[in-house]
Amino acid sequence: MTYEIEKTDAEWRAQLNPDEFRVLRQAGTERPFTGEYTDTKTAGVYACRACGSELFSSEAKFESHCGWPSYFAPLAGDRVEYIEDTTLGMRRVEVRCARCGSHLGHVFEGEGYPTPTDQRYCINSISLTLRPAE
């Protein structure tokens, strides 16, 4: 896959701290209930911490009590890409930034949340930067 923003691992390591690099570039996961945006209710837009692409709106954020920030949809379908993930002995759908390929989290369907899409984008806080509304 080619992305609008492509960098070497060395360039990403120079830009990101070790925890950001582990999650964004190596598809890691932050521990549940530790991320800075898990319980945030600030209005604004959440952008990719690696490249700044605007990905999610606070209007689509909801409380799922899963330990990570949850959204029922991205700002636009072309802002993220989906990759089948069969690690850990189950089928999941990984969500990546479509502009730079950074790992954001996973999307789940059919869990019964009262949202317009019945989807839960379970996203690592460390993958995002909140841009508060003015």
MDAnalysis code that builds the backbone (N, CA, C; Angstrom):
import MDAnalysis as mda
import numpy as np

u = mda.Universe.empty(402, n_residues=134, atom_resindex=np.repeat(np.arange(134), 3), trajectory=True)
u.add_TopologyAttr("name", ["N", "CA", "C"] * 134)
u.add_TopologyAttr("resid", np.arange(1, 135))
u.add_TopologyAttr("resname", ["MET", "THR", "TYR", "GLU", "ILE", "GLU", "LYS", "THR", "ASP", "ALA", "GLU", "TRP", "ARG", "ALA", "GLN", "LEU", "ASN", "PRO", "ASP", "GLU", "PHE", "ARG", "VAL", "LEU", "ARG", "GLN", "ALA", "GLY", "THR", "GLU", "ARG", "PRO", "PHE", "THR", "GLY", "GLU", "TYR", "THR", "ASP", "THR", "LYS", "THR", "ALA", "GLY", "VAL", "TYR", "ALA", "CYS", "ARG", "ALA", "CYS", "GLY", "SER", "GLU", "LEU", "PHE", "SER", "SER", "GLU", "ALA", "LYS", "PHE", "GLU", "SER", "HIS", "CYS", "GLY", "TRP", "PRO", "SER", "TYR", "PHE", "ALA", "PRO", "LEU", "ALA", "GLY", "ASP", "ARG", "VAL", "GLU", "TYR", "ILE", "GLU", "ASP", "THR", "THR", "LEU", "GLY", "MET", "ARG", "ARG", "VAL", "GLU", "VAL", "ARG", "CYS", "ALA", "ARG", "CYS", "GLY", "SER", "HIS", "LEU", "GLY", "HIS", "VAL", "PHE", "GLU", "GLY", "GLU", "GLY", "TYR", "PRO", "THR", "PRO", "THR", "ASP", "GLN", "ARG", "TYR", "CYS", "ILE", "ASN", "SER", "ILE", "SER", "LEU", "THR", "LEU", "ARG", "PRO", "ALA", "GLU"])
u.atoms.positions = np.array([
    [0.848, -1.178, 0.000],
    [0.000, 0.000, 0.000],
    [0.897, 1.246, 0.000],
    [0.580, 2.204, -0.812],
    [1.310, 3.467, -0.800],
    [0.416, 4.525, -0.176],
    [1.049, 5.444, 0.507],
    [0.336, 6.499, 1.218],
    [0.851, 7.855, 0.777],
    [0.029, 8.865, 0.950],
    [0.428, 10.238, 0.643],
    [1.671, 10.626, 1.446],
    [1.720, 10.199, 2.692],
    [2.879, 10.470, 3.556],
    [3.578, 9.159, 3.835],
    [4.784, 9.027, 3.362],
    [5.588, 7.834, 3.603],
    [6.924, 8.258, 4.186],
    [7.322, 7.593, 5.265],
    [8.589, 7.867, 5.935],
    [9.235, 6.548, 6.307],
    [10.522, 6.581, 6.509],
    [11.233, 5.401, 6.990],
    [10.958, 5.244, 8.482],
    [11.235, 4.061, 9.008],
    [11.094, 3.861, 10.448],
    [11.947, 4.856, 11.225],
    [13.132, 5.147, 10.724],
    [14.014, 6.101, 11.404],
    [13.372, 7.490, 11.452],
    [12.734, 7.898, 10.362],
    [12.061, 9.205, 10.346],
    [10.869, 9.221, 11.306],
    [10.088, 8.131, 11.341],
    [8.963, 8.065, 12.281],
    [9.470, 8.074, 13.712],
    [10.544, 7.337, 13.989],
    [11.103, 7.302, 15.357],
    [11.579, 8.684, 15.804],
    [12.085, 9.466, 14.876],
    [12.538, 10.821, 15.206],
    [11.352, 11.739, 15.508],
    [10.204, 11.457, 14.919],
    [9.007, 12.290, 15.083],
    [8.159, 11.877, 16.286],
    [8.089, 10.580, 16.540],
    [7.189, 10.047, 17.561],
    [7.969, 9.569, 18.786],
    [7.341, 9.651, 19.963],
    [7.999, 9.080, 21.136],
    [7.869, 7.552, 21.062],
    [8.600, 6.807, 21.880],
    [8.576, 5.340, 21.767],
    [7.186, 4.713, 21.890],
    [6.331, 5.212, 22.787],
    [4.978, 4.660, 22.917],
    [4.135, 4.960, 21.681],
    [4.237, 6.168, 21.149],
    [3.516, 6.523, 19.923],
    [3.972, 5.646, 18.768],
    [5.280, 5.442, 18.646],
    [5.815, 4.621, 17.566],
    [5.298, 3.185, 17.678],
    [5.291, 2.633, 18.885],
    [4.838, 1.257, 19.101],
    [3.384, 1.078, 18.666],
    [2.528, 2.037, 18.979],
    [1.124, 1.916, 18.617],
    [0.893, 2.296, 17.156],
    [1.330, 3.475, 16.766],
    [1.042, 3.974, 15.422],
    [1.746, 3.200, 14.307],
    [2.998, 2.833, 14.513],
    [3.776, 2.226, 13.430],
    [3.948, 0.714, 13.564],
    [3.715, 0.169, 14.787],
    [3.880, -1.266, 14.984],
    [2.568, -1.941, 15.400],
    [1.458, -1.231, 15.271],
    [0.119, -1.756, 15.561],
    [-0.031, -2.253, 16.993],
    [0.594, -1.533, 17.922],
    [0.436, -1.858, 19.335],
    [-0.888, -1.339, 19.869],
    [-1.117, -1.564, 21.150],
    [-2.334, -1.093, 21.807],
    [-1.960, -0.519, 23.160],
    [-2.533, 0.639, 23.478],
    [-2.301, 1.175, 24.815],
    [-3.187, 0.432, 25.806],
    [-2.786, 0.436, 27.055],
    [-3.571, -0.252, 28.080],
    [-4.936, 0.411, 28.222],
    [-5.985, -0.380, 28.483],
    [-7.329, 0.201, 28.629],
    [-7.403, 1.153, 29.819],
    [-8.245, 2.158, 29.670],
    [-8.527, 3.161, 30.698],
    [-7.311, 4.012, 31.071],
    [-6.301, 4.083, 30.184],
    [-5.117, 4.903, 30.462],
    [-4.954, 6.059, 29.479],
    [-5.648, 6.043, 28.361],
    [-5.478, 7.053, 27.324],
    [-6.093, 8.394, 27.702],
    [-5.492, 9.459, 27.204],
    [-5.945, 10.802, 27.580],
    [-7.328, 11.154, 27.048],
    [-7.830, 10.481, 26.025],
    [-9.128, 10.837, 25.450],
    [-10.252, 9.856, 25.797],
    [-9.980, 8.868, 26.629],
    [-10.988, 7.863, 26.944],
    [-12.289, 8.490, 27.443],
    [-12.190, 9.449, 28.355],
    [-13.387, 10.068, 28.935],
    [-13.576, 11.528, 28.532],
    [-12.806, 12.011, 27.581],
    [-12.888, 13.405, 27.145],
    [-14.228, 13.705, 26.494],
    [-14.785, 14.852, 26.854],
    [-16.054, 15.287, 26.270],
    [-15.901, 16.623, 25.526],
    [-14.676, 17.056, 25.334],
    [-14.391, 18.312, 24.646],
    [-14.843, 18.239, 23.190],
    [-15.557, 19.267, 22.741],
    [-15.986, 19.332, 21.337],
    [-14.781, 19.631, 20.456],
    [-14.713, 18.954, 19.323],
    [-13.621, 19.196, 18.397],
    [-13.437, 18.046, 17.426],
    [-12.267, 18.034, 16.820],
    [-11.928, 17.016, 15.824],
    [-10.679, 16.286, 16.297],
    [-10.687, 14.978, 16.113],
    [-9.545, 14.140, 16.466],
    [-8.760, 13.833, 15.198],
    [-7.477, 14.181, 15.221],
    [-6.608, 14.001, 14.059],
    [-5.568, 12.923, 14.329],
    [-5.036, 12.351, 13.271],
    [-3.954, 11.371, 13.384],
    [-2.745, 12.044, 14.011],
    [-2.214, 11.451, 15.069],
    [-1.061, 12.031, 15.751],
    [0.186, 11.996, 14.876],
    [0.244, 11.082, 13.930],
    [1.426, 10.970, 13.076],
    [1.442, 11.984, 11.940],
    [0.281, 12.196, 11.279],
    [0.295, 13.055, 10.085],
    [-0.658, 14.248, 10.147],
    [-1.548, 14.287, 11.135],
    [-2.455, 15.429, 11.274],
    [-3.753, 15.324, 10.494],
    [-3.977, 14.239, 9.784],
    [-5.220, 14.082, 9.034],
    [-6.401, 14.023, 10.000],
    [-7.451, 14.790, 9.716],
    [-8.622, 14.809, 10.581],
    [-9.445, 13.542, 10.351],
    [-9.686, 12.796, 11.442],
    [-10.276, 11.464, 11.320],
    [-11.658, 11.313, 11.937],
    [-11.848, 11.832, 13.151],
    [-13.096, 11.629, 13.880],
    [-13.572, 12.941, 14.493],
    [-14.880, 13.090, 14.610],
    [-15.474, 14.249, 15.259],
    [-15.930, 13.866, 16.657],
    [-15.872, 14.826, 17.565],
    [-16.394, 14.580, 18.908],
    [-17.889, 14.281, 18.856],
    [-18.568, 14.719, 17.802],
    [-20.005, 14.448, 17.658],
    [-20.288, 12.958, 17.448],
    [-19.287, 12.202, 16.978],
    [-19.454, 10.769, 16.764],
    [-18.870, 9.949, 17.915],
    [-18.373, 10.628, 18.943],
    [-17.770, 9.939, 20.092],
    [-18.877, 9.530, 21.055],
    [-18.757, 8.340, 21.613],
    [-19.754, 7.898, 22.583],
    [-19.083, 7.080, 23.680],
    [-19.773, 6.936, 24.782],
    [-19.249, 6.188, 25.921],
    [-19.577, 4.710, 25.755],
    [-18.541, 3.923, 25.511],
    [-18.731, 2.484, 25.351],
    [-18.267, 1.727, 26.594],
    [-17.525, 2.418, 27.462],
    [-16.993, 1.832, 28.696],
    [-16.066, 0.654, 28.411],
    [-15.382, 0.704, 27.260],
    [-14.489, -0.385, 26.878],
    [-13.030, -0.101, 27.258],
    [-12.732, 1.147, 27.646],
    [-11.362, 1.478, 28.032],
    [-10.604, 2.300, 27.014],
    [-11.195, 2.503, 25.848],
    [-10.580, 3.311, 24.806],
    [-11.632, 4.270, 24.260],
    [-11.225, 5.378, 23.658],
    [-12.208, 6.261, 23.025],
    [-12.954, 5.499, 21.931],
    [-14.258, 5.738, 21.834],
    [-15.084, 5.050, 20.847],
    [-15.860, 6.055, 20.012],
    [-15.965, 5.760, 18.731],
    [-16.670, 6.607, 17.768],
    [-17.573, 5.700, 16.949],
    [-18.713, 6.220, 16.482],
    [-19.582, 5.373, 15.667],
    [-19.319, 5.536, 14.178],
    [-18.461, 6.498, 13.783],
    [-18.106, 6.669, 12.365],
    [-16.927, 7.631, 12.245],
    [-16.116, 7.480, 11.194],
    [-15.080, 8.474, 10.916],
    [-15.712, 9.714, 10.276],
    [-14.943, 10.780, 10.161],
    [-15.440, 11.995, 9.502],
    [-15.896, 11.701, 8.077],
    [-15.139, 10.887, 7.381],
    [-15.486, 10.473, 6.012],
    [-14.864, 9.106, 5.778],
    [-15.505, 8.312, 4.948],
    [-15.047, 6.957, 4.700],
    [-13.648, 6.855, 4.131],
    [-13.214, 7.882, 3.409],
    [-11.885, 7.821, 2.804],
    [-10.780, 8.274, 3.754],
    [-11.109, 8.654, 4.967],
    [-10.102, 9.098, 5.947],
    [-9.381, 7.930, 6.606],
    [-10.033, 6.765, 6.602],
    [-9.438, 5.582, 7.215],
    [-9.457, 4.432, 6.224],
    [-8.604, 3.445, 6.477],
    [-8.618, 2.222, 5.689],
    [-8.815, 1.049, 6.635],
    [-9.307, -0.027, 6.089],
    [-9.652, -1.200, 6.883],
    [-8.828, -2.390, 6.425],
    [-8.279, -3.109, 7.390],
    [-7.462, -4.276, 7.087],
    [-7.924, -5.427, 7.974],
    [-8.184, -6.576, 7.367],
    [-8.585, -7.734, 8.159],
    [-7.429, -8.157, 9.057],
    [-7.730, -8.378, 10.320],
    [-6.738, -8.738, 11.334],
    [-7.182, -10.056, 11.960],
    [-6.405, -11.119, 11.751],
    [-6.757, -12.422, 12.308],
    [-5.805, -12.841, 13.419],
    [-5.053, -11.894, 13.979],
    [-4.188, -12.216, 15.103],
    [-5.058, -12.499, 16.330],
    [-4.492, -13.079, 17.324],
    [-5.176, -13.403, 18.580],
    [-6.305, -14.411, 18.397],
    [-6.302, -15.153, 17.276],
    [-7.272, -16.216, 17.066],
    [-8.697, -15.756, 16.816],
    [-8.873, -14.524, 16.383],
    [-10.217, -14.030, 16.066],
    [-10.147, -13.126, 14.848],
    [-11.301, -12.839, 14.266],
    [-11.353, -11.925, 13.132],
    [-11.722, -10.544, 13.645],
    [-10.836, -9.603, 13.370],
    [-11.105, -8.211, 13.708],
    [-10.799, -7.383, 12.467],
    [-11.239, -6.124, 12.486],
    [-10.941, -5.219, 11.387],
    [-10.112, -4.071, 11.951],
    [-8.868, -4.021, 11.500],
    [-7.962, -2.959, 11.920],
    [-8.327, -1.676, 11.184],
    [-8.189, -0.552, 11.879],
    [-8.434, 0.763, 11.293],
    [-7.098, 1.497, 11.240],
    [-6.755, 1.991, 10.051],
    [-5.519, 2.754, 9.858],
    [-5.842, 4.105, 9.241],
    [-4.959, 5.052, 9.449],
    [-5.061, 6.353, 8.794],
    [-4.791, 6.138, 7.306],
    [-5.694, 6.601, 6.458],
    [-5.541, 6.414, 5.013],
    [-4.451, 7.303, 4.430],
    [-4.047, 8.330, 5.147],
    [-3.025, 9.255, 4.625],
    [-1.603, 8.776, 4.891],
    [-1.373, 8.139, 6.074],
    [0.001, 7.736, 6.401],
    [0.131, 6.270, 6.795],
    [-0.978, 5.548, 6.896],
    [-0.934, 4.131, 7.221],
    [-0.739, 3.812, 8.689],
    [-0.858, 4.793, 9.550],
    [-0.667, 4.549, 10.978],
    [-1.832, 3.771, 11.576],
    [-1.506, 2.864, 12.486],
    [-2.509, 2.067, 13.193],
    [-3.269, 2.956, 14.166],
    [-4.599, 2.856, 14.118],
    [-5.452, 3.641, 15.013],
    [-6.136, 2.749, 16.040],
    [-6.615, 1.603, 15.627],
    [-7.348, 0.698, 16.507],
    [-8.104, -0.302, 15.673],
    [-9.330, -0.641, 16.116],
    [-10.170, -1.610, 15.413],
    [-11.611, -1.120, 15.379],
    [-12.383, -1.652, 14.448],
    [-13.812, -1.344, 14.380],
    [-14.582, -2.649, 14.569],
    [-15.643, -2.548, 15.383],
    [-16.482, -3.701, 15.688],
    [-17.924, -3.376, 15.325],
    [-18.677, -4.391, 14.927],
    [-20.082, -4.202, 14.542],
    [-20.984, -5.144, 15.332],
    [-22.244, -4.743, 15.436],
    [-23.246, -5.626, 16.006],
    [-23.148, -5.837, 17.496],
    [-22.584, -4.892, 18.220],
    [-22.452, -5.051, 19.665],
    [-23.658, -4.512, 20.439],
    [-24.582, -3.872, 19.718],
    [-25.802, -3.406, 20.358],
    [-25.752, -2.022, 20.965],
    [-24.711, -1.258, 20.672],
    [-24.676, 0.121, 21.165],
    [-25.746, 0.936, 20.441],
    [-26.398, 1.847, 21.136],
    [-27.463, 2.649, 20.503],
    [-26.887, 3.814, 19.694],
    [-26.187, 3.481, 18.634],
    [-25.572, 4.491, 17.768],
    [-26.188, 4.374, 16.371],
    [-26.049, 5.402, 15.561],
    [-26.637, 5.361, 14.206],
    [-26.082, 4.257, 13.306],
    [-24.856, 3.799, 13.573],
    [-24.230, 2.826, 12.676],
    [-24.094, 1.428, 13.257],
    [-24.325, 1.260, 14.538],
    [-24.094, -0.004, 15.240],
    [-22.640, -0.451, 15.078],
    [-21.752, 0.534, 14.969],
    [-20.315, 0.257, 14.896],
    [-19.625, 0.945, 16.070],
    [-18.503, 0.346, 16.487],
    [-17.666, 0.948, 17.523],
    [-16.240, 0.987, 17.015],
    [-15.792, 2.185, 16.669],
    [-14.398, 2.396, 16.313],
    [-13.660, 2.554, 17.634],
    [-12.945, 1.528, 18.017],
    [-12.213, 1.474, 19.279],
    [-10.789, 1.952, 18.969],
    [-10.495, 3.194, 19.331],
    [-9.284, 3.862, 18.859],
    [-8.357, 4.202, 20.027],
    [-7.075, 3.970, 19.846],
    [-6.086, 4.315, 20.862],
    [-5.968, 5.830, 20.988],
    [-6.057, 6.348, 22.206],
    [-5.869, 7.792, 22.421],
    [-4.530, 8.260, 21.878],
    [-3.513, 7.452, 22.068],
    [-2.161, 7.832, 21.672],
    [-2.021, 7.993, 20.156],
    [-2.986, 7.464, 19.405],
    [-2.986, 7.599, 17.949],
    [-3.586, 8.924, 17.490],
    [-4.164, 9.677, 18.419],
    [-4.928, 10.884, 18.082],
    [-4.385, 12.130, 18.744],
    [-4.765, 13.273, 18.163],
    [-4.556, 14.588, 18.760],
    [-5.878, 15.313, 18.646],
    [-6.397, 15.808, 19.773],
    [-7.662, 16.533, 19.775],
    [-7.425, 17.987, 19.404],
    [-8.188, 18.447, 18.425],
    [-8.186, 19.874, 18.044],
    [-9.517, 20.446, 18.523],
    [-9.518, 21.113, 19.695],
    [-10.784, 21.624, 20.247],
    [-11.466, 22.614, 19.307],
    [-12.804, 22.575, 19.317],
    [-13.590, 23.524, 18.537],
    [-13.408, 24.917, 19.137],
    [-13.515, 25.913, 18.296],
    [-13.339, 27.288, 18.774],
    [-14.650, 27.896, 19.186],
])
